[in-house]
């Protein structure tokens, strides 16, 4: 069985692991619900984008031609509300926040998607689907004569199939004027006098803007066709967003996604992140602790993508400690194979270099924590070989470790990570001298505080018998 054939994914709709078989041989189409660009990105946004980044990386390593589509919702109630509160134009807010998201993604090594559609650029496609739904008897214009258009949930017997719910058991919105039933959801929203005119488009039903769910149906099918391989997003989107998206897409006659994949959320100190609870961790908060971004990426990989990821004080220090162990091993290897380390830092990995255990872990529903365990076991074996000066096993471990690091994009020797941090060398030397003085007088609390300050600057230190070595690469 080939590595491709053994790949399995947990399908949220089927609620079980299934063998992955692409619609078109050798090609994979993935659509991911991206951010609503209403405010600055937080840890959860980074995690979700990273999940589908390593999905794409692994599938490309398996030999697939991957098209990853990650949309941007740049028209939404919250965007309009936040822009109004800030006294700025909604387009300016959306554009600024979109740039902030892309900057944060790049800082942790998330590659740009193959296609990044903006909702505002696909209004015509949304209107075509709405018209089709009306023609098929699955949508209706509001009975009060307004421009609102709703999906008729009762007209689609399969409604609820994604989350395994019956219509009668679902929570619906309160019945609104012009809407037949509480479960019916907006496909087109009539323009409100309090909203800016620039946030409305002409349509067959009147001036207005699209509902949230119809945006993704249009953008996904325009980019990937009416039948594609994987639809992904955060577990918090499963209902109602993805449920509604699936219903309207299938009702419009689309085969739609073969597999539904959902990633877990990020909790802070055991509680779901919330601005109101004061435990909200922004991307800026993370980068203040790790300017380089590599430890943030490592931390976000440490839980299985379907599980919730915990954030607590000191978690990035733990991630940096793991990065330090990786760097130390690579530096030790460089004493034997310096040219090989430099040349292999950005080389693609072949399956046989990665090892059966790593490949099996990744093919088992992208089990990155198990893959990281293989990485650290390989480092342990490599360090033992270095201690023995066993050149054959040193090289074997080094090649495996570098290959795994490159697949997960956490190779600290790779150029894009080595050039992330610019530091004041004189300041670093001064802090190291102060730390050594503190250690000499056995003031270990002060020494640890200085080490923490150096870490925040992106500096890694190694204590030798006669000197403290440092690096910021």
Secondary structure, 3 states (H helix, E strand, C coil): CCCCCCCEEEECCCCEEEECCCCCCCEEEEEECCCECCCCCEHHHHHHHHHHHHHHHHHHHCCCEEEEEECEECCCHHHHHHHHHHCCCHHHHHHHHHHHHHHHHHHCCCCCCCECCEHHHCHHHHHHHHHHHHHCCCEEECCCCCCCEEECHHHCCCCCCCCCCCHHHCCCCCCCCCCCCCCCEEEEEECCCCCCHHHCECCCCCCEEECHHHHHHHHHHHHHCCEEEEEEEEHHHHHHHHHHHHHHHHHCCCCEEEEEEEECCEEECCEECCCCCCCCCEHHHHHHHCCCCHHHHHHHCCCCCCCCEEECCCHHHHHHHHHHHHHHHHHHHHHHHHHHHHHHCCCCCCHHHHCHHHHHHHHECCCHHHHHHHHHHHHHHHHHHHHHCCHHHHHHHHHHHHHHHHHHCCCCCCHHHHCCCCCCHHHHHHHHHHHHHHHHCCCHHHHHHHHHHHHHCCCEEEECCCCEEEECC
